Amino acid sequence: MRADRASLAPVRGMRRIMAIFLASAFLLLALKTLQPLNFVLALAVPLIFIAAVVIIPKLFRADRLLLNLVMFLSALGVLVLCRMDIHKGLTQAINLGIGVLAMLFFIALMGHVRSWRVLAPMGGIAALLFMMLPLLIGRTIYGAKAWLFVAGMSIQPSELGKIALLVLVAHLLSERKVFLAIVFTGLALLILMKQADLGTALVYYATVLIMLFAATGNFVLVGGGLAGAMAGGWLGYRMYAHVRDRLRIWIDPWAHYQNKGYQIVQALIAMVNGGPWGVGLGVGDAYSVPAYTTDFIYSVVLNEFGWLFGVLVILLYVVILLRGISIASRARSKFHMLLALGASSMIIIQTVIIIGGNITMFPLTGITLPFVSYGGSSLLSSLSIMGLLQGVANATQAGLQEDQALAGVEVLRT
């Protein structure tokens, strides 16, 4: 018992530091603006953080470190959004509450479902049909027809489709049904290509490629997948003007500063102006950066908190990946292993693409920074994926405890 408490001490210390940081930052923002809503959020968001990291491990055998990191990044996103647009901050705080409930749901689901032979295909088919709706009744935003608008709310089906993709592909690969996994992924990619949502298509493709290699170890298959990725990239370049524009801007954003390169140049200027320590919360020039709540929210973080804090944020994502790999390596079934690996890979792939786009390492793709960027679909999807990952961790620990209990019974019998 004492050993368990000692092992939890660093995580609890981290939790306290995170809670103090969030409470102080929200209170500072509230005192700066003197808006009543900011005071409400200064109380509510840290409480959501504390409630999640304290209560969830009491309900399930959750990975505490992973939970702390995910909840901190999510609360950080609400903080940055409150600084720029209090109403979007409030909306994101509500999204965070809903996302935590979704995470709880998927942890519980992973513990109760014994066979995915029916549920996984049904979820996959439903996801494909849902993803097709924007092609029929959706709207085009930034060149991609990937959004539905219902009662004044925007929904991106491809974000929610990630959950079904992970579960179904993990199930099919664990059953050695490689061809069916490729067919399902291909159908999803065709829909995304038709929507011109190439950023999400890249995330889907890379995630499945990693899962495919983990399941088969077949270099030829993965090599064919990489060749297919290059062919898909060339096809996207030929088909869509906004893809060609993004590539030109990536090559030389300054040459297009007066028009289509304006947003990336402004983001670069904001990051440089932040320096190592940042200009301070609420002091930066975030409003000069277009899409500052979504595509370029990482630039705003660097502007106000500095590039040292920006490096820390990247390290948090790296630890999330490492915890995911650790959970996958300890999984008690091939399905759980592939699901954990796919979930952690999907989050880190999306992170690398969007942060790389912000610092011009890659062309911009229009995807969000997991947990941090504004958007209900994005946050709900990311926290649900973490629910799947925590569900695997919970199932693994439950299995170990059952084994220990059985071993104890056998010792007593002998």
C-alpha positions as CSV (number, residue, x, y, z in Angstrom):
1,M,0.0,0.0,0.0
2,R,2.8,2.4,0.9
3,A,4.6,1.5,-2.3
4,D,1.5,2.4,-4.3
5,R,1.1,5.7,-2.6
6,A,4.8,6.5,-3.2
7,S,4.4,5.7,-6.9
8,L,1.4,8.0,-7.1
9,A,3.2,10.9,-5.4
10,P,4.8,12.5,-8.5
11,V,1.5,12.3,-10.4
12,R,-0.4,13.9,-7.6
13,G,2.3,16.6,-7.4
14,M,1.9,17.3,-11.1
15,R,-1.9,17.4,-10.6
16,R,-1.5,20.1,-8.0
17,I,0.8,22.2,-10.1
18,M,-1.6,21.9,-13.1
19,A,-4.6,22.9,-10.9
20,I,-2.8,25.9,-9.4
21,F,-1.6,27.0,-12.9
22,L,-5.1,26.8,-14.3
23,A,-6.8,28.4,-11.4
24,S,-4.3,31.3,-11.3
25,A,-4.5,31.9,-15.1
26,F,-8.3,31.9,-15.2
27,L,-8.4,34.2,-12.1
28,L,-5.9,36.6,-13.7
29,L,-7.9,36.7,-16.9
30,A,-11.1,37.4,-15.0
31,L,-9.5,40.2,-13.0
32,K,-8.1,41.7,-16.2
33,T,-11.4,41.8,-18.0
34,L,-13.8,42.0,-15.0
35,Q,-16.4,40.1,-17.0
36,P,-18.7,38.1,-14.7
37,L,-18.6,35.1,-17.2
38,N,-14.8,35.0,-16.8
39,F,-15.2,34.6,-13.0
40,V,-17.7,31.8,-13.5
41,L,-15.3,30.0,-15.8
42,A,-12.4,30.7,-13.5
43,L,-14.2,28.6,-11.0
44,A,-15.9,26.0,-13.3
45,V,-13.0,24.9,-15.5
46,P,-10.4,24.2,-12.7
47,L,-13.2,22.3,-10.9
48,I,-13.9,20.2,-14.1
49,F,-10.2,19.4,-14.2
50,I,-10.0,18.4,-10.6
51,A,-13.2,16.4,-10.7
52,A,-12.1,14.5,-13.7
53,V,-8.6,13.6,-12.5
54,V,-9.8,12.7,-9.0
55,I,-13.1,10.9,-9.7
56,I,-12.3,8.9,-12.9
57,P,-9.5,6.9,-11.2
58,K,-11.9,6.0,-8.4
59,L,-14.4,4.7,-10.9
60,F,-12.0,2.9,-13.2
61,R,-8.4,1.7,-13.2
62,A,-7.4,4.6,-15.3
63,D,-3.9,5.7,-16.3
64,R,-3.6,8.7,-13.9
65,L,-0.7,10.4,-15.7
66,L,-2.4,10.2,-19.1
67,L,-5.6,11.5,-17.6
68,N,-3.8,14.5,-16.0
69,L,-2.1,15.4,-19.3
70,V,-5.2,15.2,-21.4
71,M,-7.4,17.2,-19.0
72,F,-4.7,19.9,-18.6
73,L,-4.4,20.3,-22.4
74,S,-8.2,20.5,-22.7
75,A,-8.4,23.1,-19.9
76,L,-5.6,25.0,-21.5
77,G,-7.6,25.2,-24.7
78,V,-10.5,26.7,-22.8
79,L,-8.2,29.2,-21.2
80,V,-6.8,30.4,-24.5
81,L,-10.2,30.6,-26.0
82,C,-11.6,32.6,-23.1
83,R,-8.8,35.1,-23.5
84,M,-9.7,35.7,-27.2
85,D,-13.5,35.2,-27.2
86,I,-15.4,34.6,-24.0
87,H,-18.4,33.1,-25.7
88,K,-16.3,30.6,-27.6
89,G,-14.5,29.9,-24.3
90,L,-17.9,29.2,-22.6
91,T,-18.9,26.9,-25.5
92,Q,-15.6,25.0,-25.3
93,A,-16.0,24.6,-21.5
94,I,-19.4,23.0,-22.1
95,N,-17.8,20.9,-24.8
96,L,-15.2,19.8,-22.3
97,G,-17.9,18.7,-19.8
98,I,-19.6,16.7,-22.6
99,G,-16.3,15.3,-23.7
100,V,-15.5,14.0,-20.2
101,L,-18.8,12.2,-20.1
102,A,-18.0,10.7,-23.5
103,M,-14.6,9.6,-22.2
104,L,-16.4,7.9,-19.2
105,F,-18.8,6.2,-21.6
106,F,-16.1,4.7,-23.7
107,I,-14.1,3.5,-20.7
108,A,-17.2,1.8,-19.4
109,L,-18.0,0.4,-22.9
110,M,-14.6,-1.2,-23.2
111,G,-15.1,-2.9,-19.9
112,H,-18.5,-4.3,-20.7
113,V,-18.3,-5.4,-24.3
114,R,-16.9,-8.9,-24.6
115,S,-17.2,-9.3,-28.3
116,W,-17.0,-6.7,-31.1
117,R,-18.1,-9.0,-34.0
118,V,-21.5,-7.2,-34.3
119,L,-20.9,-3.9,-32.7
120,A,-17.7,-2.9,-34.6
121,P,-19.1,-3.5,-38.1
122,M,-22.4,-1.8,-37.2
123,G,-20.5,1.2,-35.9
124,G,-18.3,1.3,-39.0
125,I,-21.2,1.2,-41.4
126,A,-23.0,3.9,-39.4
127,A,-19.9,6.1,-39.4
128,L,-19.5,5.8,-43.2
129,L,-23.1,6.8,-43.8
130,F,-22.8,9.7,-41.4
131,M,-19.6,10.9,-43.1
132,M,-21.4,10.9,-46.5
133,L,-24.1,13.4,-45.3
134,P,-21.9,16.5,-45.8
135,L,-21.6,15.6,-49.5
136,L,-25.4,15.8,-49.7
137,I,-26.5,18.5,-47.3
138,G,-23.2,19.9,-46.0
139,R,-21.4,23.3,-46.4
140,T,-18.0,24.0,-47.8
141,I,-15.6,25.7,-45.4
142,Y,-11.9,26.5,-46.4
143,G,-12.3,24.4,-49.5
144,A,-13.6,21.2,-47.7
145,K,-17.3,20.1,-47.8
146,A,-17.0,18.3,-44.5
147,W,-19.5,20.1,-42.1
148,L,-23.1,19.7,-41.2
149,F,-25.1,22.6,-39.6
150,V,-27.9,21.6,-37.3
151,A,-29.8,24.1,-35.1
152,G,-27.0,26.6,-35.5
153,M,-24.3,24.1,-34.5
154,S,-21.6,22.8,-36.9
155,I,-20.7,19.1,-36.8
156,Q,-17.8,17.4,-38.6
157,P,-18.8,13.8,-39.1
158,S,-15.2,12.8,-40.0
159,E,-14.1,13.7,-36.5
160,L,-16.6,11.4,-34.9
161,G,-15.9,8.7,-37.6
162,K,-12.3,8.4,-36.1
163,I,-13.8,6.4,-33.2
164,A,-15.5,3.9,-35.4
165,L,-12.5,3.6,-37.6
166,L,-10.2,2.7,-34.7
167,V,-12.5,0.1,-33.2
168,L,-13.4,-1.6,-36.5
169,V,-9.9,-1.6,-38.0
170,A,-8.5,-3.0,-34.7
171,H,-11.2,-5.6,-34.6
172,L,-10.7,-6.7,-38.2
173,L,-6.9,-6.8,-38.0
174,S,-7.1,-8.8,-34.7
175,E,-9.2,-11.3,-36.6
176,R,-6.7,-11.3,-39.5
177,K,-9.2,-9.8,-41.9
178,V,-6.7,-7.5,-43.4
179,F,-8.5,-7.1,-46.7
180,L,-11.7,-6.0,-45.1
181,A,-9.8,-3.5,-43.0
182,I,-8.2,-2.1,-46.1
183,V,-11.6,-1.9,-47.9
184,F,-13.3,-0.1,-45.0
185,T,-10.4,2.4,-44.8
186,G,-10.4,2.9,-48.5
187,L,-14.2,3.7,-48.5
188,A,-13.6,6.3,-45.7
189,L,-10.7,7.8,-47.6
190,L,-12.8,8.1,-50.8
191,I,-15.4,10.0,-48.9
192,L,-12.8,12.3,-47.4
193,M,-11.2,12.9,-50.8
194,K,-14.6,13.7,-52.3
195,Q,-15.1,16.2,-49.4
196,A,-11.6,17.6,-50.1
197,D,-10.8,17.1,-46.4
198,L,-7.3,15.9,-47.1
199,G,-5.9,16.7,-43.7
200,T,-8.3,14.3,-42.0
201,A,-7.7,11.8,-44.8
202,L,-4.0,11.9,-44.0
203,V,-4.6,11.3,-40.3
204,Y,-6.9,8.3,-41.1
205,Y,-4.4,6.9,-43.6
206,A,-1.3,7.2,-41.4
207,T,-3.0,5.7,-38.4
208,V,-4.3,2.7,-40.3
209,L,-0.8,2.2,-41.8
210,I,0.7,2.0,-38.4
211,M,-2.0,-0.4,-37.1
212,L,-1.5,-2.5,-40.3
213,F,2.2,-2.8,-39.7
214,A,1.8,-3.7,-36.0
215,A,-0.7,-6.4,-37.0
216,T,1.1,-8.0,-39.9
217,G,4.8,-6.9,-39.8
218,N,4.5,-6.9,-43.6
219,F,7.0,-4.3,-45.0
220,V,5.7,-4.9,-48.6
221,L,2.2,-4.0,-47.5
222,V,3.3,-0.9,-45.7
223,G,5.5,0.1,-48.7
224,G,2.5,-0.2,-50.9
225,G,0.6,1.9,-48.5
226,L,3.3,4.6,-48.6
227,A,3.2,4.5,-52.4
228,G,-0.6,4.9,-52.2
229,A,-0.2,7.9,-49.9
230,M,2.1,9.6,-52.5
231,A,-0.3,8.8,-55.2
232,G,-3.2,10.2,-53.2
233,G,-1.2,13.4,-52.4
234,W,-0.5,13.9,-56.1
235,L,-4.2,13.3,-56.9
236,G,-5.3,15.8,-54.3
237,Y,-2.8,18.4,-55.7
238,R,-4.2,17.9,-59.2
239,M,-7.9,17.9,-58.1
240,Y,-8.2,20.8,-55.6
241,A,-7.0,24.4,-56.1
242,H,-6.8,25.1,-52.3
243,V,-4.3,22.2,-52.0
244,R,-2.1,23.8,-54.7
245,D,-2.4,27.1,-52.9
246,R,-1.4,25.7,-49.6
247,L,1.7,24.1,-51.2
248,R,2.8,27.3,-52.8
249,I,2.3,29.2,-49.6
250,W,4.3,26.6,-47.7
251,I,7.2,26.9,-50.1
252,D,7.3,30.7,-49.8
253,P,4.7,32.3,-47.5
254,W,6.3,35.8,-47.7
255,A,5.8,35.9,-51.5
256,H,2.0,35.6,-50.9
257,Y,1.9,37.8,-47.7
258,Q,-0.6,40.3,-49.2
259,N,-3.2,37.6,-50.0
260,K,-3.3,33.8,-49.3
261,G,-0.1,33.7,-47.3
262,Y,-1.2,36.3,-44.8
263,Q,-2.4,34.0,-42.1
264,I,0.8,31.9,-41.9
265,V,3.0,35.0,-42.0
266,Q,1.0,36.6,-39.2
267,A,1.2,33.3,-37.2
268,L,5.0,33.2,-37.6
269,I,5.3,36.9,-36.5
270,A,3.2,36.2,-33.4
271,M,5.3,33.2,-32.4
272,V,8.6,35.2,-32.8
273,N,7.2,38.1,-30.9
274,G,6.4,35.8,-28.0
275,G,10.1,35.0,-27.4
276,P,11.0,32.4,-24.8
277,W,8.7,33.7,-22.0
278,G,5.8,35.1,-23.9
279,V,4.2,38.5,-23.8
280,G,1.8,37.5,-21.1
281,L,-1.8,36.1,-20.9
282,G,-4.2,38.6,-22.4
283,V,-1.4,40.9,-23.6
284,G,-0.5,39.3,-27.0
285,D,-1.6,40.2,-30.5
286,A,-3.6,37.0,-31.1
287,Y,-6.3,38.8,-33.0
288,S,-3.8,39.6,-35.8
289,V,-3.6,35.8,-36.6
290,P,-6.5,34.5,-38.7
291,A,-8.1,31.3,-37.5
292,Y,-6.6,31.9,-34.1
293,T,-9.1,29.6,-32.4
294,T,-8.6,26.6,-34.6
295,D,-5.7,26.1,-37.1
296,F,-3.3,28.6,-35.4
297,I,-4.1,28.3,-31.7
298,Y,-0.6,26.9,-31.1
299,S,0.8,30.2,-32.5
300,V,-1.3,32.0,-29.9
301,V,0.0,29.8,-27.1
302,L,3.6,30.6,-28.1
303,N,2.8,34.3,-28.4
304,E,1.3,34.6,-24.9
305,F,3.2,32.0,-23.0
306,G,6.5,31.8,-25.0
307,W,8.3,29.1,-26.9
308,L,9.6,27.4,-23.8
309,F,6.0,26.7,-22.8
310,G,5.3,25.7,-26.4
311,V,8.1,23.1,-26.1
312,L,6.5,21.9,-22.9
313,V,3.2,21.5,-24.7
314,I,4.9,19.3,-27.3
315,L,6.5,17.2,-24.6
316,L,3.1,16.6,-23.0
317,Y,1.9,15.2,-26.3
318,V,5.1,13.0,-26.5
319,V,4.3,11.6,-23.0
320,I,0.7,10.9,-24.1
321,L,2.2,8.9,-27.0
322,L,4.6,7.0,-24.8
323,R,1.8,6.2,-22.3
324,G,-0.3,5.0,-25.2
325,I,2.5,2.7,-26.4
326,S,3.0,1.5,-22.8
327,I,-0.7,0.6,-22.5
328,A,-0.6,-1.1,-25.9
329,S,2.5,-3.2,-24.9
330,R,0.8,-4.4,-21.8
331,A,-2.6,-5.2,-23.4
332,R,-4.0,-8.7,-22.9
333,S,-5.3,-9.2,-26.4
334,K,-4.3,-8.3,-30.0
335,F,-7.5,-6.2,-30.4
336,H,-6.7,-4.1,-27.3
337,M,-3.1,-3.7,-28.4
338,L,-4.0,-2.5,-31.8
339,L,-6.7,-0.2,-30.5
340,A,-4.4,1.4,-27.9
341,L,-1.7,1.9,-30.5
342,G,-4.1,3.3,-33.1
343,A,-5.6,5.7,-30.5
344,S,-2.3,7.1,-29.4
345,S,-0.9,7.2,-32.9
346,M,-3.9,9.1,-34.2
347,I,-3.6,11.8,-31.6
348,I,0.2,12.3,-32.1
349,I,-0.1,12.2,-35.9
350,Q,-2.7,15.0,-35.9
351,T,-0.6,17.0,-33.4
352,V,2.6,16.7,-35.6
353,I,0.7,17.7,-38.7
354,I,-0.9,20.8,-37.2
355,I,2.1,22.0,-35.2
356,G,4.3,21.3,-38.1
357,G,1.9,23.4,-40.3
358,N,2.1,26.3,-37.8
359,I,5.9,26.4,-37.9
360,T,6.0,25.8,-41.7
361,M,7.5,22.3,-41.3
362,F,4.6,21.0,-43.4
363,P,1.9,22.6,-45.6
364,L,-1.3,23.6,-43.7
365,T,-4.0,21.0,-43.8
366,G,-6.9,22.6,-41.9
367,I,-7.0,20.1,-39.0
368,T,-7.2,21.0,-35.3
369,L,-4.8,20.6,-32.4
370,P,-6.2,17.8,-30.3
371,F,-7.7,18.9,-27.0
372,V,-6.7,22.5,-27.5
373,S,-8.4,23.9,-30.6
374,Y,-11.9,25.2,-30.6
375,G,-14.6,22.8,-31.8
376,G,-17.1,20.5,-30.2
377,S,-16.6,17.7,-32.8
378,S,-12.8,17.8,-32.4
379,L,-12.8,17.9,-28.6
380,L,-15.5,15.2,-28.3
381,S,-13.6,13.0,-30.7
382,S,-10.2,13.4,-29.0
383,L,-11.6,12.7,-25.5
384,S,-13.6,9.7,-26.8
385,I,-10.4,8.3,-28.3
386,M,-8.7,8.8,-24.9
387,G,-11.7,7.0,-23.5
388,L,-10.9,4.0,-25.7
389,L,-7.2,4.2,-24.6
390,Q,-8.2,4.4,-20.9
391,G,-10.6,1.6,-21.5
392,V,-7.8,-0.7,-22.6
393,A,-5.7,0.3,-19.6
394,N,-8.7,-0.4,-17.3
395,A,-9.3,-3.8,-18.9
396,T,-5.6,-4.7,-18.6
397,Q,-5.5,-3.8,-14.9
398,A,-8.8,-5.7,-14.3
399,G,-7.3,-8.8,-15.9
400,L,-4.1,-8.6,-13.8
401,Q,-6.1,-8.3,-10.6
402,E,-8.2,-11.3,-11.6
403,D,-5.1,-13.3,-12.3
404,Q,-3.6,-12.3,-8.9
405,A,-6.9,-13.3,-7.2
406,L,-6.9,-16.7,-9.0
407,A,-3.3,-17.2,-8.1
408,G,-4.1,-16.5,-4.4
409,V,-6.9,-19.0,-4.5
410,E,-4.6,-21.7,-6.0
411,V,-2.0,-21.0,-3.3
412,L,-4.7,-21.4,-0.6
413,R,-5.8,-24.7,-2.2
414,T,-2.3,-26.1,-2.2
